[in-house]
């Protein structure tokens, strides 16, 4: 019978075991997508749908999207009990945490349109 991964790791020098454990902890903090994040939070799609006041198939659609509004992502993250934080990494600079996307001014060159406005315009 072969050795388990735990047995192999246990046979390594202590410093290598610590490096493996540190990398494991880093990887645990990374997720592939919203579905995995929801599962880690112990929530079902139905739970998210109820919190967002949408139907379960819409949650599935959100989880499969490659691109979405930040407001949608924020709502989704809050529905699983989290808080969305945006961090910007610039070369040669420490990470910057972005508090808000707007400086409070409104650009008159290109008005912002909400999803609700788009849906009502499409219904006309």
C-alpha positions in Angstrom: 0.0 0.0 0.0 1.3 3.5 -0.9 2.0 6.3 1.5 -0.5 9.1 2.0 0.4 12.7 1.3 0.3 13.4 5.1 2.9 10.7 5.6 5.1 12.1 2.9 4.8 15.6 4.4 5.5 14.3 7.9 8.7 12.7 6.7 10.1 16.1 5.4 12.3 18.4 7.4 10.4 20.8 9.7 11.2 23.9 7.6 9.7 22.3 4.5 6.6 21.2 6.4 6.2 24.8 7.5 6.5 26.1 4.0 3.9 23.6 2.8 1.6 24.6 5.5 2.1 28.3 4.8 1.3 27.8 1.1 -1.7 25.7 1.9 -3.1 28.5 4.1 -2.5 31.0 1.2 -4.3 28.7 -1.3 -7.2 28.3 1.1 -7.8 32.1 0.9 -8.1 31.9 -2.9 -11.2 30.7 -4.6 -12.0 30.0 -8.3 -15.3 31.8 -8.4 -18.5 32.9 -6.7 -19.9 29.4 -6.5 -17.0 28.2 -4.5 -17.1 31.2 -2.2 -20.8 30.6 -1.6 -20.1 27.0 -0.7 -17.3 28.0 1.7 -19.8 30.3 3.4 -22.2 27.3 3.7 -25.0 28.9 1.7 -27.3 27.4 -1.0 -28.3 29.2 -4.1 -31.8 29.4 -2.7 -30.4 31.3 0.4 -28.7 33.8 -1.9 -31.8 34.2 -4.0 -34.0 35.0 -1.0 -31.5 37.5 0.3 -31.3 39.2 -3.1 -35.0 38.9 -3.7 -34.5 37.1 -7.0 -35.1 33.6 -8.2 -32.6 30.7 -7.8 -31.9 30.4 -11.6 -30.7 34.1 -11.5 -28.2 33.2 -8.8 -26.9 30.4 -11.0 -26.6 32.9 -13.9 -24.7 35.4 -11.7 -22.3 32.6 -10.6 -21.5 31.8 -14.2 -20.9 35.4 -15.4 -17.4 36.3 -16.5 -18.2 40.0 -16.2 -20.7 41.9 -14.0 -21.4 45.2 -12.3 -19.6 45.8 -9.1 -22.9 46.5 -7.5 -24.1 43.0 -8.4 -20.9 41.5 -7.0 -21.2 43.6 -3.8 -24.8 42.5 -3.3 -23.9 38.8 -3.9 -20.9 39.0 -1.4 -23.1 40.7 1.2 -25.8 38.0 0.7 -23.3 35.3 1.7 -22.4 37.4 4.8 -19.2 39.0 3.4 -17.9 42.5 2.6 -16.5 43.4 -0.8 -13.2 45.3 -0.6 -11.3 46.5 -3.7 -7.5 46.6 -3.7 -5.4 48.1 -6.4 -1.8 46.9 -6.8 0.4 49.3 -8.7 4.0 48.5 -9.6 6.5 49.5 -7.0 3.8 50.8 -4.6 2.1 49.3 -1.6 -1.5 48.0 -2.2 -4.2 50.7 -2.2 -7.6 49.9 -0.8 -10.3 51.7 -2.9 -13.0 53.1 -0.7 -15.4 54.1 -3.5 -15.3 54.3 -7.3 -16.7 57.8 -7.7 -15.3 61.1 -6.3 -18.9 62.3 -6.0 -18.9 64.2 -9.3 -21.1 63.3 -12.2 -19.6 63.2 -15.7 -21.9 64.9 -18.2 -20.0 63.4 -21.1 -21.5 60.0 -20.5 -24.5 59.6 -18.1 -24.5 56.5 -15.9 -27.4 54.1 -16.5 -28.6 51.6 -14.0 -29.8 48.1 -14.8 -33.3 49.1 -13.8 -33.3 51.9 -16.4 -32.0 49.5 -19.1 -34.7 47.0 -18.3 -37.4 49.6 -18.4 -36.0 50.9 -21.7 -36.0 47.4 -23.2 -39.6 46.8 -22.1 -40.8 49.9 -24.1 
